């Protein structure tokens, strides 16, 4: 199902049932970090990125962040331009966050002074500011491995949050969840 198909279904249901149906929310589920991505069952061009994100949460194990970079061509061109724009934005924001973390490990970066900052989506800006703070606030730690045990897990949460925040309920993931209100 696509978001548009849900809208048409709601219109048909209203006519047939004589009730008012209102879509309260639509959510795409399992776009990149869902377990179905790792099986390659629905898209064998997208490598098992969930496994890579889960590795960010392993104690004392540093991740090669380049393994988190997504190629846009992993998602086929869709006949709906809105779906293509969504995947363009998701891949761009995902990769921007990963590359930002790689650069931030090397040096301080003033996020608001980054080229294009004002054009970044709000979820990406929030994720970048979060990661900047986490990296900055762990700089004094010498016990254990702050990158592996604190920073990388936060990157994992930030990537999942980015995916969830950018989804638009277009029917782009493994599942499309719809919350409806029905008034008789």
BELZI-V488644 format. One record per residue. D_FIRST is the distance of its C-alpha to the first C-alpha in whole Angstrom. Layout:
BEGIN
d_first=D_FIRST
d_first=D_FIRST
END
This chain:
BEGIN
d_first=0
d_first=4
d_first=7
d_first=8
d_first=6
d_first=7
d_first=10
d_first=11
d_first=10
d_first=13
d_first=15
d_first=15
d_first=16
d_first=18
d_first=20
d_first=20
d_first=21
d_first=23
d_first=22
d_first=21
d_first=17
d_first=17
d_first=14
d_first=17
d_first=15
d_first=11
d_first=12
d_first=10
d_first=12
d_first=14
d_first=14
d_first=18
d_first=20
d_first=18
d_first=20
d_first=17
d_first=18
d_first=22
d_first=21
d_first=20
d_first=18
d_first=15
d_first=17
d_first=20
d_first=21
d_first=21
d_first=24
d_first=24
d_first=24
d_first=23
d_first=27
d_first=28
d_first=27
d_first=28
d_first=32
d_first=32
d_first=33
d_first=36
d_first=39
d_first=42
d_first=39
d_first=39
d_first=36
d_first=36
d_first=34
d_first=33
d_first=31
d_first=28
d_first=28
d_first=25
d_first=25
d_first=22
d_first=22
d_first=21
d_first=17
d_first=17
d_first=17
d_first=14
d_first=14
d_first=13
d_first=16
d_first=15
d_first=13
d_first=16
d_first=18
d_first=16
d_first=17
d_first=20
d_first=21
d_first=20
d_first=22
d_first=25
d_first=25
d_first=25
d_first=28
d_first=30
d_first=30
d_first=31
d_first=33
d_first=35
d_first=36
d_first=37
d_first=39
d_first=40
d_first=41
d_first=44
d_first=45
d_first=45
d_first=42
d_first=42
d_first=38
d_first=39
d_first=41
d_first=39
d_first=38
d_first=35
d_first=34
d_first=34
d_first=31
d_first=29
d_first=26
d_first=28
d_first=26
d_first=27
d_first=31
d_first=31
d_first=30
d_first=33
d_first=35
d_first=34
d_first=35
d_first=38
d_first=39
d_first=39
d_first=41
d_first=43
d_first=44
d_first=44
d_first=47
d_first=50
d_first=49
d_first=51
d_first=50
d_first=47
d_first=45
d_first=43
d_first=41
d_first=39
d_first=40
d_first=39
d_first=37
d_first=35
d_first=33
d_first=33
d_first=31
d_first=29
d_first=28
d_first=28
d_first=25
d_first=23
d_first=23
d_first=23
d_first=19
d_first=18
d_first=20
d_first=19
d_first=15
d_first=13
d_first=10
d_first=8
d_first=6
d_first=9
d_first=10
d_first=10
d_first=8
d_first=7
d_first=10
d_first=11
d_first=14
d_first=15
d_first=19
d_first=20
d_first=23
d_first=25
END
